[in-house]
Amino acid sequence: MEAGSRTVPPWTLILSEEDWQFLKRFVLASGSLKDLASEYGICYPTVRSRLDRLIEKIRAADRPGREDSFTLYVRSLMIDGHLMAVIAREILRLHENSKRERNDNDRNI
């Protein structure tokens, strides 16, 4: 993916606006979770949990043999707690079945 004349790493595409704001504030706080917690007005474990979710999203998107954008989006929703894991797994199972069916149909044409 291109941004002007630079190539944008694929993992950046999965981040929400909220993720980008957190990342910016984290950098501006020099990586201090304690300072970040104070800035947000929340406790350290809450900030740590938020950072852990962000790390999990980046790892999922940066994995070798990266998944398609739909799968990454569903995983992102699950990581952020917007989608229950059991539902995410079922959606991803149906998505994989649909991809297989399309591939089978393409081969038969």
N, C-alpha and C positions, 0 to 999 in steps of 0.2 A: 504494500500500500504506500502511496506517495503523499507527502504533505509538503507542498511547494517542491523544492528540489531534494528533500530528504526522504529516506525510506522510513516508514513508521513500523516499529516492531508489532507483530500480530497481537501480543498480549495486551497492548494498550487499547485495542479495540473493544475489549470486554469490560473495561472500567466504566462505571457510571459517573455522572457529574459529581455525585456525593463522594465516590472513591477518589476522584481527582482533587477535590477540595481537601479531603483528609490527607492525601499524599502531599499536597502543597503545604498544608499546615505542619505536617510532620517534618518536612525538610526545613521550613522556616524555624521550627523549634529545635533545630540541629539534631533531630532524631531522639530527643528526650521525651519519652512517654509520660514522665511525671509532669513536665511543662505542658505537654499537649492535654493531659487530663485536666490540669488547672485551667487552661485556656477554654476547653469545652465545658468546664464546670461539672465534670463527672469523675468517677473514681478510676484509679489506675487499671484495675482488672477489666473494666469496660473498654478502655482504650486498647489494652493488650488484645482483647477478644476481637475488636474491630480490625486491628492490624493483622491478626492471625487469619481472619476471613479474607482480607485483601491479599495476603500471601498465598492462600489457597486458590483464589481466583487466578492469580498470575501464574502459579504453577500449572493449573489445569490448562490454561491457554498456551503455555510455553512448552508443553510436553511434546517430545518427539512423536511424529505421526499424529499430530494435532487433529482434533475432531473438527467436524464441520461447524459453521457458525451457529446453526440452530441448537446443536448439542451443547456448545459452549454457553449459549444464552440460557438454556434450561439449567445447566449446572450452576451458572452464576446466580440465577433466581433461588436455587436451592441453598447455595452457600450463604446468600444474604438473608435467608430465612423467609423469603416470600413464597416459597413453594415447599410443601412437605416432601421429604425424601422418598416416601413410598409412591407418591404421585409422580415425582420427577422420574423415578425409575420406570414406571409404567409408560409415561410419555416417551422416554428414550427407547424403550423396548419397541413400542409401536412405530416410532420413527425409523429404527433400524430395520424392522420388518418391511416398511414401506420402501426404503432404499433398496433392499434386496429384491423386492418385487419389481421395482423399476429396472434394476440391472438385469433381472431375468427376462423381462419384456423386451428390453433393448437387444439382448442377445438373440431373441427369437425373431426379430424383425429382419 
